[in-house]
Each structure stands twice: as C-alpha cells, then as structure tokens.
Amino acid sequence: MNPPTAAHDPASHDTGPENAGERLDVTVVICAYTLDRWDLLERSVASVLAQKRPPCELLVCIDHNAELAERARASFSDPDAALPVRVLENRYGGRLGSARTTALEAASGELIAFLDDDAAAEPDWLERLVAPLGDPSVVAVGGAPHPDYGAPRPSWFPLQYDWVFGCIYQGLPTSAAPVRHLIGAAMAARRADLLAIGGFHSDNHDDMDMCHRLVAHTPGGSVLFEPAAVVNHHVPANRLTWSYFWRRCFLVNRGKAEAFHEMGEAGNLVAEREFARRLLTKGIMDELRQLTSGDLGAAGRLGALMAGLALAGAGYTVGTAEIRLRERRGATPLQSPGSQSPSS
C-alpha cells in the first residue's frame, strides 16, 4: 500500500446512478493467501453478494495455498447461486500482483473491482465505485477503506499514517477528487486498460504501479478517489504497534525504489513529495496546537510523524543504493511479477 496524494485541488465528479459506468458489467476480484483470515474472507465474500448493484461475477483467487483453495471451492462454488462465484488459483510465481493478474485474465466483466480479503464492503460500495468509470478520462477509481480495529488505537499513532495498514488517512480529499495513487484494498479499472498495461507488475506496490502505468498509457487520464465507496478494512492488533509502524515506513519506501525503477518513465515521486510537504507543515503545526491545548498524546504523534518521515526517506535511499549496486555489479534485475510466465 502506498499513500495516495491529491493530484490537484479537489473537483467534484458525477457519481450518480445515471453515469454510464453503472451500465457496464463488473467482475469483483478477491485475492486470499492464508487460512488464518478465513473468517474475514467469508465476511468479504458475503459483502459482495449483498451489493445493491450486483456484479456479473465474483472471482476468488487463491495465492499458492492448496488447502485454502480446496476450502474456498467447497464453501463458495455454488452452481445454483444467483451470483456466480469462481475460485481460481494464482497461475504465476509471484504473490498478490500476479494473483490479481490471474483473475484479470479470467474475468468476463468490462470493469474489474478489487476488494481485499480482510475488507467488507458497504452495500452501495460497488455502485459508487464504478460509476465514475463512465467518464473515459477516468482510468481508475479507488474507494475508502475505513479502519475496523481489532484493538484500541494507540494515542501516539498519527492519523496521517493510516496508510500503513491500508486505510484512508488524514490529508485525503473529503469528496470525489483526482489523486496520484489509490488504496489497493478497494479499487476498480477497465479490464481492457489493465490488460493493455500488462496486468500487475508488482506484488508489494501493485496499486501504485497500476495507477502510474494507467495514467502513462492514457495521456490526460486521471485516477479518482471516491470517499463514498466505503469498505471496512480489518486492522489486527499487531498492526497497531511501534514495531509494525517503523518497519512499514522503512520497508514500503525501500520497495518503492525498485517499483519506480521498473516503471521507467511512468513513475514519479510527486505524491511522495506532496505527502512529506503536508507533514512538515500542516501535520506538525496541528500536533503542536494539540499539545499546547493539553493533549499529551500529541507529543507521541509528533514524534511518530517525524520518525515516519525519516524512516521513509532512509528506506528509499537504501532501496536506490541497492539498485545502483546491483547494476554496477551487472546483476540481473529482479523480475517483476507481471512479466512472469505461468507456473507449472
């Protein structure tokens, strides 16, 4: 997951039922990889089946876990169901990105909506998510994953860093507006466009990679954040810890160096620079005001804001250095999941 940032001043978009995006067939894709989240997967599937605007099909793609695939087929594959549910297995050697590519290649819908296996969609999620895709200039739309906490939220955890566990965060637009990146837990795009860019080329940054490549593929195209398309994204207790926070800040941005390197001219750091600028101005000033008004938790949040920013910069620097060292040694670049051949 990568923090999306507004591309320019928020502008309202028509997302009403009359939008042409409502008339296109939609395939919903849920990817899963572990039995440890079975209850959450069942909740996610049930939320899709309860949509006011039903998709034409639901694909559950299992990522290299035969036991999970067998259980999913036994539980979800019902030929007599009103909404077809197909259980697939990842055909490629990668992880999430290649699982999504597997489902993309098998889908029949003109639009593809992705939902995480630990996220439950509100009944109007799909209706609101796909409506803007009736506008040819909109190449992808992202919904709003709201945190569903498995433990009390720590007072030191800054709202600006909720992207760490794949949720909306402070600084995103409050109405439909263009952004640079989407949150992968809930997003949609046209199947033809996704196939044209070769599917998903990254496992750890598939949402960010998709957005950059789609915009590069469609000059003048925009990526839209739709906060009214709500899903409830589970946040387990172990993600509300300092250890998880600092590791994510460092490792996500270390991986971004490789992701941008693979994107070539499609990649840019505009979103990251805008995010850092907001933290160094509004974010810090807001916490200082809270601190002076007596909120002692603001001291922890202020420290976390600065630490997260430093860790992100360090991670990107390390990732860039690793790429340069690899190229200097003449090593073969890491193969992107989107370019792998199907596994046997």
C-alpha positions, 0 to 999 in steps of 0.5 A: 500500500502506498499513500495516495496524494491529491493530484490537484485541488479537489473537483467534484465528479458525477457519481450518480446512478445515471453515469454510464459506468453503472451500465457496464458489467463488473467482475469483483476480484478477491485475492486470499493467501492464508487460512488464518483470515478465513473468517474475514474472507467469508465476511468479504465474500458475503459483502459482495453478494449483498451489493445493491448493484450486483456484479456479473461475477465474483472471482476468488483467487487463491495465492499458492495455498492448496488447502485454502483453495480446496476450502474456498471451492467447497464453501463458495462454488455454488452452481445454483447461486444467483451470483456466480462465484469462481475460485481460481488459483494464482497461475504465476510465481509471484504473490498478490500482483500476479494473483490479481493478474490471474483473475484479470485474465479470467474475468468476463466483466468490462470493469474489474473491482478489487476488494481485499480479503480482510475488507467488507464492503458497504452495500452501495460500495460497488455502485459508487465505485464504478460509476465514475468509470463512465467518464473515459478520462477516468482510468481508475477509481479507488474507494475508502477503506475505513479502519475496523480495529481489532484493538484500541488505537494507540494515542501516539499513532498519527492519523496521517499514517493510516496508510500503513495498514491500508486505510484512508488517512488524514490529508485525503480529499473529503469528496470525489477528487483526482489523486496520484495513487489509490488504496489497493484494498478497494479499487476498480479499472477497465479490464481492457486498460489493465490488460493493455498495461500488462496486468500487475507488475508488482506484488508489494506496490501493485496499486501504485504501479497500476495507477502510474502505468494507467495514467502513462498509457492514457495521456490526460487520464486521471485516477479518482478517489471516491470517499463514498465507496466505503469498505471496512478494512480489518486492522489486527492488533499487531498492526497497531504497534511501534514495531509494525509502524517503523518497519512499514515506513522503512520497508514500503519506501525501500520497495518503492525504489525498485517499483519506480525503477521498473516503471521507467518513465511512468513513475514519479515521486510527486505524491511522495513529495506532496505527502512529506510537504503536508507533514512538515507543515500542516501535520506538525503545526496541528500536533503542536496546537494539540499539545499546547491545548493539553493533549499529551498524546500529541507529543507521541504523534509528533514524534511518530510523524517525524520518525515516519518521515525519516524512516521513509526517506532512509528506506528509499535511499537504501532501496536506490543504493541497492539498485545502483549496486546491483547494476554496477555489479551487472546483476540481473534485475529482479523480475517483476511479477507481471512479466512472469510466465505461468507456473507449472 
